[in-house]
Amino acid sequence: MSGILEHKCPACGASVVFDAKKQKVSCPYCGTEFEVNEFADKSEEFKNDAVTYGEDGGQSLNDEVSQNRAESMLDKGGHDEGAFGEGTDETDGDKYIDKEFDLYTCNSCAAELLCDENTVATKCPYCDSEIVFTGRVSNQLKPDFIIPFKIDKKAAKKALVEHYKNKILLPKVFKDENHIDEIKGIYVPYWIYDYGVQGSAVFDAEIVSYYSDSEYDYIKTDFYDVVTEGRCVFDSIPADGSSKLDDTLMESIEPFNYDDKVDFQSIYLSGFLSDKYDVGSDEVESTVKLRAENSLLDELRNSVVGYDSVSPKYHNIEVTDKNLKYAMMPVWILNTTWNKNKYIFAMNGQTGKFVGDLPIDKKKLSIISIISFIIFFIIGALIFLR
């Protein structure tokens, strides 16, 4: 069964949050600060909770279900079978609604919270209490480590403004008219692979030489089969374990600095959102394996030197060692709206790397294209007239 854990301030009883900037736990109400280890997960309930992660993969990354939707679902008549099976005691804080949603009772204000089956950390919309569902980070798949947020919400907003700068084709009114609809600090589930790969490759290589005599110019081409072999060890290749976040966007904010990783503690989730994985390691392993194999192939190619041209012929690469870890990584997601279009940006919550698409001013693009064409036309004409 999934328990509810709320980290409370010892001084005033309010919910505490992890302060990314100070790397401490702080109380937004009385201002008291604490070291992270003062909120270490010590309870047997948290350590030994027997809830198993769903292997069929779920849906939804922190879907924010409205109160009206919750009431609508309740009005249709849910059965009290518990969130994780028949006969669950309702007083333990959870009810069964349907296969995708569970109903929990906030320990602070007794409000009923409707959450999707993958939610690990959220906030009560009624009393603002920070909530962690302990059963969803149980011993059976508790994250091996977590990289805490180092950049706070204020810095994330500032990064968005910086992202606008020096963008020549950005519409002038975009910065004034667009607004941040939503900004979320999310701990994204990741599968982290260590791979050892070895293999060999054969390359077609050519050496071209030029010479001439009194009558002719000659081009001589020598062809070679170059065989090379090697081994590479790759540490910490990340793969996004959430289906709700675009994989290309998540890959764009890499890399993470694994020197900052720490043992997982639920207090790091307080003040942020989080889900457990809904994309299994078996679903991403082929992509990670291909990434490692291609990297070794690139290294083998780079080792072939002294030729005028080199092209791959065939190769044989195999995985010799593999180690898998489950982790949570910090990501800021920002949603903005302009001209009735949605724009999504992501920022690495540890390093500050910021990515996201921006609109293009078509008039500016046309003007620049015309000017470029005229300049190249004039240069071409001057060269031709010579």
N, C-alpha and C positions, 0 to 999 in steps of 0.2 A: 504494500500500500504506500501511496505517496504522502509523506508528511509535509507540513508547511513550516518553513523556518523563517522567522523574522528577526533580524539583528537589531537589538534595541540599545539605546544609549543608557549606560549605567547611571548617568547623572540625572537625566530628565525623563527617560522612558520613551523618547521618540525614536523613529527609525533612523539608523545611521547609514551613511553611504561611503563608498571608497572614493577618496579624493585623488584623481589621476595626477594633478599637478604636484601635490604634496607627498603622494605615495603613502598616505595615512588614511585611517578611518576617521571620519568627522561627522559631527551631528549638526545638521543645518539649522536646528532650532536653538540650541544653547551654545553652540560654537566649540564644544569640547572636542579635543582630538585624541586619538588613540593609535597605538601601534597595531599593525595587522595581526601580529601573533596573539594579541589579547582577545581576538575573536576566532581563534583556531577552531576547526570542527572537531569537537571532543565527544559529542553525544554518541551513544551506541546506536541510537536510531539512525543517525546520519551515516555512520560508518558501516552498519550492517544491514541497511535497508535492502530487502530482497527483490525489489521490483526489477524486472528485466526490460531492457530497451526493446522496442518493437522492431523486429527484423524485416517486416514487410515494407518499411519506409512509410512515413506519414506525409502530411501536407502542411503547409502553412508555417511561415516564420513570423511568430508574434503577431498574428492577425489581431487587430484591435477591434474586437466585437463590441458593438454598441450595446447600451443597456436595453434599448428597445428590442434588439434582436434576441438578447438573452431572455427577456420577458416573453417574447413571442414563442421561443422554443419551450419555455417552461409551461406556457399556457396549453401547449399541445399535449402535455402529459408525459413527463419522463418517468422511467421506472428506477427505483432506488436499489440498483444492483451494484453500485459502487463503480469507481472509475476503472478498476483493473480486474473485475470479476464478480461473480455472483456472490451475494451474501456479505458484501463489504459493509462495515458498520458506518452508518451515516454520520455519527458523531465524530468520526476521525477526520472530517473536513472535506470529504469529496462525495459527489453523487454521479451517477451515470446519466448523461444526456443523450448522446449518440456516439457512434464509433469514432468521430473526429474531435469531440469536445468533452471536457470534464468540468464539473461544477465544484468549486471549492468555497469554503467559508473563511473569510479573513479573520485571523485571530485577534486583530485589534478592534475592528468595528462591527464584525459579524456580517458584513456585506457578502453576498454571494457573487463569486467571480467565475465567469465562463472562459475557459482557456482551451486552446487546442492541445492535442495529446503530446506535442513535442516541446511545449514551453518549459523552460528550466527556471528562468527568472523574469519577473514582471513587477508591476506596481499596482497597488489597489487604487482604482480611480476615485474612490470615495474618501479615503483617509490618507492617501499617498504613502502608505506603508510599503516598504521594499520587501518583496516576497521571493523566496527560493523554494522550489519543490524538490525536497531532498531525495525522494525516491527516483528521480530522473538523473541523478548523478550518483548512483549507488556503486557499491563495490564491484558489481559485475561489469560495469563499464564507466567507472569514474575516470574523468580525464587524468591522463598521466601528468600533465602540466598545463599551466596557463601563463600567457604573457599578459600582464596587467596593462590597462590603459595608462599611457604617459601623457596624453594630450587631452585636455578637457574640452567641453562644449564651446566655450568662448573662443578657444584657439581654432576649433574646427570651423566656426563661422568666419573667422578672420581669414582662414585659408581659402575659403570660397571666394572672398573678395579679391585676394591675391591672385587666384586662378583666372579672374577676369582681366587682369592687367596685361598690357602689351599684346592683346589679341586684336589685330588690325581689322579682321573681318567680323568681329563681334558687333551686333547692332548697338548703336549709341544708347538707345533707350532701354536696352535689356537690363543694365545694372540698376536703373531707376525704377523700372516697372515690375521686374520680377521680384518675387518674395519667397522666403523659405517657408514652405508648407509644413515641413516636418524635419526634425533632426533627431536621429536615434544613435545612441551608443550601443552597439551590439557585440556580444562575444559570439563569434561565429565558430561552429564546430569544424575542426580540420582533422584529416588523417595525415600523419607525418611518417614518411617512409625513409629508412636508411637502406641503401642498395649498394651491393657490390656486383659489378658487371665486368665480364672479360670476354674477349673474342678476337677475331682476326678479320681483315678485310683485304680485298684485292682491288687495286685501282689501275685504270688505264692512264698511262702517262706519255707525254710527248716532249721531245726536245727538237726544236726547229733551228736550223742554221742556214745562213745565207752566204753565197759566194758567187763569183763571176769570173769569166775569162774575156778574151778579146771579142768574143761573139755573143755570148749569152750570159744572162743572170740565172742563177740556180737557187732553188729552195730545197733543202734536204730535211726530211722529217724522220726521226728515229722513234719507234714505238716500243713501249716497255709495259710489262705486267709487274706492278710493284705490290709485294705482299708485306703487310705490317700487322702487328698484334699488340695488345696491351690490356691493361686492367685499370678500372677506376672505382673509387669508393665515393658514394654520394651521401652526405649527411643531411637529413631533414628536408626532404622534398615534400612540400605541402600540397594537399588536395582538399578542396572545399567540400565539406560534408553536408551542405545545405542545398536543397533543390530550389529554394526561393530566391537565392542571390545569383546573379549572372556570373558564370564561371570566368568569362573574359574580364569582367570588372574586378573580380577577386584576384585573378592572376596579375592584373595590372598594378595592384598596390603592393605586390611583393617587391623585395624580400622582407622578411621579419628578422630581427636580430635575436637569435636564440640564446645569447648570453644573458638575456633578461628573463628567461623562463624561470618560473618558481613552481613549487608543488601546489596542486590545486587546493584552494580553500574557498568555501562558498561566499565568504565576505567580499571577495573581489567582484562578485556579481551584483552586489548591492548598489543600486543607483543606475544599473544598466539593464538591458534586455538580453536574453539568451535563450537558445533552443538547444536541445540535443540533436544529434545528427538524424537526418532522414534519407541520406544517401549512404549506403553501406560501403565498407572498404573494398568489397569485391567488385563494386560498380565503378570504382575509380582506379583500381590497381592497374588495369591495362594501359590507361593513359599515363600513369606515373612511370610504368615500366618502359613505355615507348620513349618518354622524355629522357630517361636514363640511358637507354640504348642509343638514341640519337646524339646525346652528348658525348658518349664514348666514340661514336662514329666520327663526330666532328674532330675530336682529339686525334684519332688515327689519321684523318685526312690532313690535319695541320702538321703531322709529323713527316709527311711526304714533301720534301723540299728539293730544289735544284732542277725542277722541270718547268717547261713553259706552260703546260696545261695538265691538269689532273682531274679525272672524273671517276666516280665509284663504279665498280663492276659488279661485285657481289660481296656479301659479308656474312659472318656467322657470329652472333653475340648472344650470350646467355647470362642469366642472373645466377650469381654464386652465393650471395648472402642477402638476407632481407630481415628487416626489423620494423615493426609497426607500432606506432604510438597514437593515442587519441588526445587531442589538445583543443584548447579554446583560444582564439586570437581576437584582439581588439580592433573593431572597425566602426568608423562613423559613417552613417548613411544620411545623405542630405537630399531632400526632394524639393524642387522648386517648380514654379509655374510661370510661364510667360506666353502671351499670345495664344492661350488655350492649349498649350503644349506642356507636357511634363518632362523635366530633366532630372536625371538621377546622378548624383556624385558620390564617390566613396573616398574615404581617407583612411590610411593606415593609422590606427589609434596609438601606435608605438613610435613609428618613424616620421609620421606627418606627410608621407607621400600622398598626393592628391590627384585623382583622375576623374574624368567625366566629360561628356560631349557638350559642346556649346552651339547655339544657333549661329548661322552664317547670314550676314547681310548680303542679299543677292545683288543689290545695286552696287555695293562696294566691290563685290567680286567681279561684276561686269566691267566696271570702270578700270580696275586693276588689270583685267584680262586685255582690254582694248589698249591701254597704255603699254603693256608688255609687248603686245603684237606690233604696235607702232615702233617701239624702240628696236625690236629685233629686225623689223622690216628695213629701218634706216641703216642699221649696222650691216645687214646683208647687201643692201644697195651700194653702200660705200665700198664694201669689199669687192663686189662685182665690177664696179666702175674703175677700179684700179687696174 
